Amino acid sequence: MTLRLATATALSLVVLTACPTRPPVDDAGPTCSLAGLEANPAGLHRSGSVGGVALSDDPGVPTSHHVGVASIAAGIAAVFAPTDAQQDVVLLVADDFGALHAGGASAYTVDPAVFELRYQEYLLEHPVLDVPYPDWLRARLEQLQAAGALSHGAFVLTHVLDLFSALGAALVSDDGGRIVLALAASTVVVQAVEVGGLDATQVAGLLASVADAERAEGHTAFVVNMSFTLEPCDDVRAFREDGADSFDPYLKATPPSIGPGDPLHDLIHEDTRDTVFVAAAGNFGGPAPRQPGRMPEVASVSASVGSGADVHAESNRAEVRAPGLWIPLGNPYGRNGAAMTGAVLLGGTSLAAPAVAVASVLDVAAVPARCADPMAGTLLAHGDYDDLALPGAVDAHCM
């Protein structure tokens, strides 16, 4: 199966007439990428973005709110069978891999030191809990990020590979930022794309160049996971200059406008000919996703709590719902060093989006696909922010 159309003109006509009407957005000028660990390296909503970190012995995160990778993978496999994979697919994981914070070096794995963190240490020092999240943990995560020991993208990439491992994919090669897997009769290339600190124009150029390099290798089918939000560059710069703990004070009620003429919009608009785009909805508790999930061709993803059906209160509403809180950080294919204890928990829409991205890889790899439409991209980008669970969204909107 190929998702290419004969001409970009034909695609434009189809998408402009077929895509649903979206709520209005503000025209706020250039936008810049913002990931969870930059906006807050600690608890969920204080992130003001798309991610959070907790520890398994955190009394504020009951075990009923934990969800295992195996159960998430089983839910994906119930919709898209891994054994049906036939076509090769490239999954681009566009994220903040830490280059902005660690002197230009991207972190694609998680250092074992991260797994050594314990909430119990904080409890011993503070028997009376009077703060929602320990400042020592935030400071420690900031130190580890600056040292190149972790990144938001490394957490997301780890979760992606954990899901593939649980789905039965075998490791073929691992070059750090480019991992090749074998899944049934398909080869899956997982390629990290560093977008930390970039504006939308730079993100678009980088995605285009990486995808074109993979096309030159003969690949014709792509999925892009975007676990970041796009916010006005002036606000992002002010947030960084102020050294604020949260992006919330800089957050505008409606997302910035991203329409024709914006390089990222135009790339996504045209590349639906062979690409499925998936994005985290954001953790602001809003009635609709933040950008880029708000774009008509992008499937936005909200986060449910544990294995239940409830959308997390801090999650923006979206087109598809997937488990996002709280997921133990794993060690797929032994990439993160020695045996891990699984003490670190990850949460947010940035962890929910990869489940839909991995599901989309399985969909695209099958012949024929159910949700990857050759003229309109993914049918999961249906325009209704009703937080449908993946099986329900597929049944309601796909072939």
C-alpha positions as a printed NumPy array, in Angstrom:
array([[  0.   ,   0.   ,   0.   ],
       [  1.15 ,   3.532,  -0.705],
       [ -0.417,   6.722,   0.533],
       [  0.979,   8.898,  -2.266],
       [ -1.26 ,  10.847,  -4.625],
       [ -0.428,  11.712,  -8.187],
       [ -0.083,  15.421,  -7.481],
       [  0.014,  17.746,  -4.499],
       [ -2.671,  19.848,  -6.203],
       [ -5.132,  16.991,  -6.17 ],
       [ -4.433,  16.437,  -2.466],
       [ -5.016,  20.084,  -1.644],
       [ -8.411,  20.104,  -3.311],
       [ -9.526,  16.989,  -1.448],
       [ -8.299,  18.085,   1.971],
       [ -9.68 ,  21.607,   1.75 ],
       [-13.144,  20.379,   0.874],
       [-13.275,  17.248,   3.027],
       [-11.781,  18.317,   6.374],
       [-14.156,  19.381,   9.159],
       [-14.42 ,  22.939,  10.411],
       [-12.271,  23.638,  13.483],
       [-12.782,  26.192,  16.26 ],
       [-11.182,  29.604,  15.634],
       [ -7.611,  30.27 ,  16.711],
       [ -5.65 ,  33.446,  17.342],
       [ -3.224,  34.758,  14.756],
       [ -0.209,  35.034,  17.036],
       [  2.659,  35.041,  14.553],
       [  5.547,  32.548,  14.6  ],
       [  5.247,  29.542,  16.908],
       [  7.909,  27.586,  18.783],
       [  8.   ,  24.044,  20.132],
       [  7.618,  23.463,  23.854],
       [  7.954,  20.066,  25.554],
       [  6.985,  18.895,  29.011],
       [ 10.353,  18.662,  30.721],
       [ 11.331,  22.122,  29.573],
       [  8.16 ,  23.763,  30.824],
       [  8.219,  21.733,  34.017],
       [ 10.445,  18.768,  34.821],
       [  8.077,  17.587,  37.528],
       [  4.358,  17.057,  38.095],
       [  1.726,  17.092,  35.405],
       [ -0.201,  20.342,  35.158],
       [  2.656,  22.401,  36.529],
       [  4.334,  21.384,  33.294],
       [  2.098,  23.705,  31.343],
       [  2.78 ,  21.422,  28.42 ],
       [  2.564,  17.761,  27.565],
       [  4.291,  15.619,  30.146],
       [  4.957,  14.766,  33.744],
       [  7.154,  12.562,  35.898],
       [  6.289,  10.807,  39.153],
       [  7.757,   8.004,  41.229],
       [  6.064,   4.693,  41.906],
       [  6.132,   5.21 ,  45.687],
       [  4.575,   8.675,  45.398],
       [  1.575,   8.678,  47.784],
       [ -0.22 ,  11.069,  45.431],
       [ -0.242,   8.516,  42.615],
       [ -2.238,   5.449,  43.743],
       [ -1.479,   2.141,  42.094],
       [ -4.973,   2.17 ,  40.594],
       [ -3.717,   5.019,  38.429],
       [ -0.833,   2.97 ,  37.049],
       [ -1.172,   1.34 ,  33.634],
       [  1.262,  -1.217,  32.249],
       [  2.758,  -1.191,  28.776],
       [  1.553,  -4.759,  28.194],
       [ -2.08 ,  -3.757,  28.67 ],
       [ -1.701,  -0.737,  26.356],
       [ -0.107,  -2.942,  23.696],
       [ -2.88 ,  -5.508,  24.078],
       [ -5.438,  -2.777,  23.45 ],
       [ -3.612,  -1.739,  20.277],
       [ -3.314,  -5.335,  19.066],
       [ -7.039,  -5.86 ,  19.569],
       [ -7.644,  -3.19 ,  16.914],
       [ -4.662,  -3.646,  14.567],
       [ -3.113,  -7.123,  14.564],
       [  0.716,  -7.001,  14.535],
       [  0.748, -10.198,  12.472],
       [ -0.904,  -8.304,   9.597],
       [  2.131,  -6.054,   9.147],
       [  3.422,  -6.356,   5.578],
       [  4.581,  -2.933,   4.404],
       [  7.665,  -1.173,   5.77 ],
       [  6.911,   1.989,   7.766],
       [  8.993,   4.846,   9.166],
       [  7.916,   6.362,  12.487],
       [  9.379,   9.808,  13.077],
       [  9.42 ,  10.711,  16.772],
       [  9.62 ,  14.506,  16.691],
       [ 10.415,  15.705,  20.183],
       [ 12.69 ,  17.62 ,  22.523],
       [ 15.663,  15.297,  22.954],
       [ 17.504,  17.728,  25.195],
       [ 19.905,  19.49 ,  22.829],
       [ 18.542,  22.851,  23.957],
       [ 19.407,  22.078,  27.587],
       [ 22.565,  19.966,  27.338],
       [ 24.928,  21.969,  25.173],
       [ 23.582,  20.675,  21.879],
       [ 23.772,  16.959,  22.709],
       [ 20.577,  14.967,  22.208],
       [ 19.699,  12.265,  24.748],
       [ 18.015,   9.262,  23.106],
       [ 18.239,   6.973,  26.134],
       [ 17.6  ,   7.375,  29.853],
       [ 20.549,   7.128,  32.224],
       [ 20.247,   4.475,  34.989],
       [ 20.608,   7.28 ,  37.547],
       [ 17.045,   8.317,  36.737],
       [ 15.753,   4.955,  37.949],
       [ 17.482,   5.419,  41.274],
       [ 15.22 ,   8.303,  42.298],
       [ 12.955,   7.514,  45.253],
       [ 10.053,   9.477,  46.69 ],
       [ 10.824,   7.771,  49.993],
       [ 13.89 ,   9.99 ,  50.313],
       [ 11.629,  13.019,  50.33 ],
       [  9.215,  11.448,  52.814],
       [ 12.022,  10.777,  55.267],
       [ 13.011,  14.443,  55.172],
       [  9.452,  15.819,  55.117],
       [  7.147,  13.641,  57.252],
       [  4.363,  16.223,  56.821],
       [  3.521,  16.699,  53.154],
       [  2.797,  20.382,  52.568],
       [  3.756,  20.722,  48.897],
       [  2.166,  18.964,  45.893],
       [  5.483,  17.896,  44.452],
       [  8.995,  17.76 ,  45.906],
       [ 11.277,  20.544,  44.753],
       [ 14.274,  18.262,  45.241],
       [ 12.992,  15.957,  42.51 ],
       [ 12.434,  18.804,  40.079],
       [ 15.943,  20.084,  40.764],
       [ 17.422,  16.615,  40.346],
       [ 15.645,  16.064,  37.044],
       [ 16.891,  19.433,  35.83 ],
       [ 20.449,  18.413,  36.741],
       [ 20.134,  15.098,  34.941],
       [ 18.691,  16.774,  31.876],
       [ 21.487,  19.341,  31.774],
       [ 23.989,  16.478,  32.031],
       [ 22.428,  14.742,  29.026],
       [ 21.138,  11.842,  31.146],
       [ 17.508,  12.193,  30.101],
       [ 15.179,  14.178,  27.902],
       [ 11.472,  14.44 ,  27.252],
       [ 12.093,  12.801,  23.886],
       [ 14.01 ,   9.941,  25.499],
       [ 11.006,   9.209,  27.704],
       [  8.678,   9.248,  24.689],
       [ 11.047,   7.174,  22.541],
       [ 11.435,   4.646,  25.358],
       [  7.659,   4.306,  25.579],
       [  7.369,   3.869,  21.791],
       [  9.96 ,   1.087,  21.801],
       [  8.41 ,  -0.476,  24.897],
       [  5.108,  -0.722,  23.016],
       [  6.749,  -2.262,  19.959],
       [  8.578,  -4.773,  22.141],
       [  5.31 ,  -5.757,  23.822],
       [  3.77 ,  -6.173,  20.365],
       [  6.469,  -8.68 ,  19.44 ],
       [  8.833,  -6.526,  17.374],
       [ 12.44 ,  -7.72 ,  17.295],
       [ 15.414,  -5.362,  17.392],
       [ 17.434,  -5.34 ,  14.153],
       [ 19.755,  -2.401,  14.772],
       [ 20.083,   0.545,  17.151],
       [ 22.107,   3.648,  16.318],
       [ 20.755,   5.685,  19.197],
       [ 18.468,   8.017,  17.3  ],
       [ 17.524,   5.508,  14.592],
       [ 16.226,   2.089,  15.575],
       [ 15.215,  -0.632,  13.102],
       [ 12.696,  -3.267,  14.162],
       [ 11.259,  -6.374,  12.52 ],
       [  7.514,  -6.86 ,  12.996],
       [  5.894,  -9.794,  11.169],
       [  6.692,  -9.23 ,   7.465],
       [  7.383,  -5.52 ,   7.98 ],
       [ 10.427,  -3.451,   8.839],
       [  9.709,  -0.512,  11.14 ],
       [ 12.24 ,   2.319,  11.294],
       [ 11.91 ,   4.489,  14.406],
       [ 13.745,   7.758,  13.787],
       [ 14.194,  10.413,  16.48 ],
       [ 13.925,  13.998,  15.237],
       [ 15.288,  16.698,  17.539],
       [ 12.936,  19.692,  17.54 ],
       [ 13.748,  21.13 ,  20.979],
       [ 14.034,  24.898,  20.877],
       [ 12.993,  25.144,  17.221],
       [ 10.281,  27.303,  15.726],
       [  7.611,  25.864,  13.44 ],
       [  9.542,  26.793,  10.297],
       [ 12.609,  24.914,  11.522],
       [ 10.506,  21.934,  12.639],
       [  8.943,  21.749,   9.18 ],
       [ 12.305,  21.912,   7.431],
       [ 13.805,  19.229,   9.63 ],
       [ 10.842,  16.849,   9.274],
       [ 10.92 ,  17.318,   5.511],
       [ 14.657,  16.636,   5.239],
       [ 14.546,  13.546,   7.478],
       [ 11.53 ,  12.13 ,   5.642],
       [ 13.111,  12.806,   2.257],
       [ 16.262,  10.974,   3.351],
       [ 14.132,   7.962,   4.267],
       [ 12.275,   8.211,   0.945],
       [ 15.629,   8.092,  -0.794],
       [ 16.147,   4.737,   0.95 ],
       [ 12.941,   3.472,  -0.64 ],
       [ 10.436,   4.07 ,   2.152],
       [  6.979,   5.2  ,   1.069],
       [  4.889,   5.131,   4.26 ],
       [  5.356,   7.324,   7.336],
       [  3.858,   8.113,  10.731],
       [  4.913,  11.206,  12.704],
       [  4.454,  11.452,  16.483],
       [  4.535,  15.021,  17.846],
       [  4.551,  15.052,  21.657],
       [  5.039,  18.788,  21.976],
       [  2.935,  21.909,  21.762],
       [  3.442,  24.953,  19.562],
       [  3.048,  28.274,  21.336],
       [  3.77 ,  31.882,  20.265],
       [  7.528,  32.342,  20.064],
       [  7.399,  35.63 ,  21.99 ],
       [  5.743,  33.857,  24.925],
       [  8.166,  30.932,  24.793],
       [ 11.14 ,  33.302,  24.764],
       [  9.735,  35.25 ,  27.723],
       [  9.174,  32.008,  29.64 ],
       [ 12.777,  30.926,  29.059],
       [ 14.234,  34.325,  29.892],
       [ 12.228,  34.499,  33.113],
       [ 13.316,  31.011,  34.184],
       [  9.749,  30.336,  35.277],
       [  8.691,  27.014,  36.798],
       [  5.559,  26.757,  34.652],
       [  4.448,  27.95 ,  31.261],
       [  0.901,  28.463,  32.56 ],
       [  1.223,  32.247,  33.147],
       [  2.245,  32.66 ,  29.508],
       [ -0.528,  30.491,  28.119],
       [ -3.157,  32.103,  25.901],
       [ -6.676,  30.727,  26.074],
       [ -6.813,  29.851,  22.378],
       [ -4.008,  28.262,  20.382],
       [ -2.008,  30.297,  17.871],
       [ -3.143,  30.304,  14.272],
       [ -1.358,  27.849,  11.994],
       [ -2.771,  28.026,   8.49 ],
       [ -1.795,  28.218,   4.812],
       [  1.585,  29.842,   4.364],
       [  2.941,  28.483,   7.643],
       [  5.679,  25.99 ,   6.685],
       [  4.598,  23.318,   9.18 ],
       [  0.956,  23.611,   8.144],
       [  1.9  ,  23.353,   4.475],
       [  4.189,  20.367,   5.101],
       [  1.501,  18.499,   7.037],
       [ -1.166,  19.523,   4.521],
       [  0.814,  18.106,   1.592],
       [  2.517,  15.149,   3.236],
       [ -0.74 ,  13.433,   4.099],
       [ -0.106,  11.832,   0.681],
       [  2.105,   9.294,   2.442],
       [  2.147,  10.271,   6.126],
       [ -0.083,   9.942,   9.185],
       [  0.384,  12.752,  11.717],
       [ -0.384,  12.24 ,  15.436],
       [ -0.011,  14.853,  18.194],
       [ -0.444,  15.154,  21.944],
       [ -3.446,  17.327,  22.807],
       [ -1.704,  19.142,  25.676],
       [ -2.183,  19.14 ,  29.44 ],
       [ -4.037,  22.405,  29.973],
       [ -7.488,  20.931,  30.554],
       [ -8.906,  22.808,  27.574],
       [-11.941,  21.9  ,  25.452],
       [ -9.805,  21.319,  22.34 ],
       [ -6.2  ,  20.323,  21.581],
       [ -3.308,  22.738,  21.417],
       [ -1.288,  23.037,  18.232],
       [ -0.18 ,  21.065,  16.249],
       [ -2.959,  18.655,  17.261],
       [ -5.544,  21.258,  16.267],
       [ -4.581,  21.106,  12.591],
       [ -7.268,  19.346,  10.504],
       [ -4.896,  16.688,   9.136],
       [ -3.454,  15.759,  12.56 ],
       [ -5.005,  13.167,  14.896],
       [ -5.005,  14.679,  18.394],
       [ -4.73 ,  12.424,  21.469],
       [ -5.96 ,  12.927,  25.033],
       [ -4.821,  10.936,  28.073],
       [ -6.895,   8.597,  30.202],
       [ -6.034,   7.664,  33.783],
       [ -4.785,   4.151,  34.423],
       [ -6.642,   1.522,  32.437],
       [-10.01 ,   3.215,  32.963],
       [-12.177,   5.29 ,  30.665],
       [-11.813,   8.622,  32.486],
       [ -9.901,  11.383,  30.719],
       [ -7.399,  13.012,  33.045],
       [ -8.65 ,  16.379,  34.284],
       [ -5.518,  18.143,  33.035],
       [ -5.769,  16.657,  29.538],
       [ -7.112,  18.761,  26.71 ],
       [ -9.988,  17.17 ,  24.834],
       [ -9.04 ,  15.452,  21.598],
       [-10.19 ,  13.187,  18.79 ],
       [ -8.75 ,   9.977,  20.225],
       [ -8.175,   8.865,  23.819],
       [ -5.341,   6.584,  24.916],
       [ -3.828,   5.535,  28.276],
       [ -1.451,   8.215,  29.494],
       [ -1.234,   8.125,  33.301],
       [  0.775,   6.666,  34.894],
       [  3.087,   4.461,  32.828],
       [  6.235,   2.837,  34.285],
       [  9.397,   3.858,  32.47 ],
       [ 10.796,   0.689,  30.909],
       [ 14.025,  -0.553,  29.401],
       [ 13.084,  -1.893,  25.953],
       [ 15.817,  -3.901,  24.235],
       [ 18.142,  -3.035,  27.154],
       [ 18.722,   0.47 ,  25.772],
       [ 18.733,   2.209,  29.152],
       [ 21.561,   0.252,  30.746],
       [ 21.396,  -2.364,  33.481],
       [ 18.252,  -3.944,  34.911],
       [ 15.803,  -1.287,  36.061],
       [ 13.445,  -1.133,  39.01 ],
       [ 10.641,   0.678,  37.199],
       [ 10.39 ,   3.306,  39.946],
       [  9.81 ,   6.164,  37.504],
       [  6.306,   6.823,  36.192],
       [  5.493,   8.911,  33.144],
       [  2.252,  10.709,  32.46 ],
       [  0.472,  13.126,  30.182],
       [ -0.804,  13.397,  26.657],
       [  2.78 ,  13.133,  25.456],
       [  2.697,   9.497,  26.635],
       [ -0.783,   8.88 ,  25.231],
       [  0.026,  10.039,  21.696],
       [  2.647,   7.305,  21.072],
       [ -0.003,   4.611,  21.59 ],
       [ -1.992,   6.057,  18.689],
       [  1.186,   6.571,  16.647],
       [  2.239,   2.941,  17.145],
       [ -1.298,   1.816,  16.319],
       [ -1.098,   3.92 ,  13.151],
       [  2.16 ,   2.193,  12.216],
       [  0.384,  -1.174,  12.461],
       [ -2.507,   0.209,  10.426],
       [ -0.261,   1.593,   7.672],
       [  1.821,  -1.604,   7.641],
       [ -1.255,  -3.701,   6.91 ],
       [ -2.733,  -4.05 ,   3.423],
       [ -5.272,  -2.578,   3.165],
       [ -5.205,   0.007,   5.935],
       [ -8.348,   0.955,   7.842],
       [ -7.578,   4.508,   8.902],
       [ -4.795,   5.692,   6.562],
       [ -6.661,   7.292,   3.687],
       [ -4.665,   7.958,   0.482],
       [ -6.325,  11.34 ,  -0.023],
       [ -6.934,  12.764,   3.447],
       [ -4.241,  11.257,   5.684],
       [ -5.6  ,   9.584,   8.785],
       [ -9.347,   9.277,   9.256],
       [ -8.73 ,   9.488,  13.004],
       [ -8.347,  13.248,  12.428],
       [-12.123,  13.587,  12.247],
       [-12.608,  16.965,  13.893],
       [-14.795,  15.998,  16.861],
       [-13.08 ,  16.411,  20.215],
       [-15.099,  13.678,  21.878],
       [-12.189,  11.722,  23.405],
       [-13.187,   8.433,  21.819],
       [-11.073,   5.495,  22.916],
       [ -8.979,   4.086,  20.066],
       [-11.316,   1.133,  19.307],
       [-14.356,   3.391,  19.257],
       [-12.63 ,   6.02 ,  17.124],
       [-11.588,   3.385,  14.587],
       [-15.076,   1.88 ,  14.456],
       [-16.701,   5.285,  14.094],
       [-14.417,   6.923,  11.563],
       [-12.271,   4.369,   9.742],
       [-12.992,   1.906,   6.953]])
